[in-house]
């Protein structure tokens, strides 16, 4: 029976949360919750206006992080650059008032509501975009030789507007990949392959199951300024559109198709691209700018092997100012990811104050542009401070937990490396059980800043608390989560007075323990033969052959 909690019950649960305290370990006591909370509150304050790359608030956050690195005693990456690694970017922001989209089947046409049913952006730099063209359906848009899957069948799609399904073919029905989402299923791959194939435009068909989030997340994420690494796209798409399923169904009705029918056709290995029988008429005006937004990097040199490094990483950017929701347009990003950045700062101070120093160098990397496609992390892997072949491990923290202490943790994708046993043992030393494996239908391996490192062959782990809640009952934990409501990529992602911080100490202790171990003499973990990063590695290798050798900072 589903339990419905009253407001009084929720408040009672919150009171209970503060009443229960569990003794902390000696390692946890090295971390000050007051210090953590001070960093968190500043970074998530309205003053920073959501910390978008290239914005006043984003630059304030970067300067604050650099000041904290300096105060902790970390070294800058160079005398000239200080703590900053400028990342060159190009930003495109659609004028929503000018954007319009019409889908036409013969004489029948529908107007699609912007931004509630569709969002439109361009990767080009023209101030006004107008595109009228027939739509070519290419299934999932996948070209995966290792799975003997080719949605193109030698069809020349240059100059075409392609329509793609999100996700990848169902493993159970087609044998494609595995039950977990492959990189071929991510929207980032869809854009990359469309550019490689020379397409003019791309339409992504959104459903909540295939995207693993509802259209409100698309709306909040794609109506702000869209940012890419300057000069890295190769073939910028004139138009990128996301269309919600209800609008698509209305447009397809006259041609006797719907989303389910498209999925059925695309699930056949003999599928070939075909015209949908729909024409697109799209227009938008946009503002384009080029700018830099910095990664912020502090260095703690190793005592014995300073040429090798362990990296702690957290992204400090968020969405900035976006669509108004319940009277609020500032997307503060308290959990995502002021929380992880605050953890990075606490770890930096603790490492710098401890003696003796680790054998290997420890880098503290606060990345920019994560919300725009892991841009800061991607740029770092192309221009590393410590060569990637000398980078032992990357520990990424994205979104801390404010629900209390837990019995376990995950270190994704530890199951795809040779280090699962070692990391499991390190967790148990802190009383935490490692959760390994499971089906990942959301593509978590490809959605966090550790991914660009994995896509270049370096093991990057993203850590979260998991398992049984040790601070509160299951019902109380549910009440706390219900009180927070929907926060992902929403203005509601703010610091709340009912949060508890005892689990934060667990996360900090775990991150410290793992990093200290690998900053010592432990061998570098390696990806095993089953890892899913092959297509991303191939795409990056192809890019690197066309790019001059990176300059070492």
Beta strands, then each sheet from edge to edge (+ up, - down):
strand 1: 84-105
strand 2: 108-112
strand 3: 118-121
strand 4: 128-137
strand 5: 143-144
strand 6: 149-150
strand 7: 161-165
strand 8: 201-206
strand 9: 226-229
strand 10: 239-244
strand 11: 274-300
strand 12: 305-315
strand 13: 320-325
strand 14: 328-331
strand 15: 360-367
strand 16: 391-396
strand 17: 406-412
strand 18: 433-434
strand 19: 460-469
sheet 1: 2+ 1- 9+
sheet 2: 2+ 1- 11+ 4- 7- 8- 10- 3+
sheet 3: 2+ 1- 11+ 15- 12- 16- 19- 17+ 18+
sheet 4: 5+ 6-
sheet 5: 13+ 14-
end
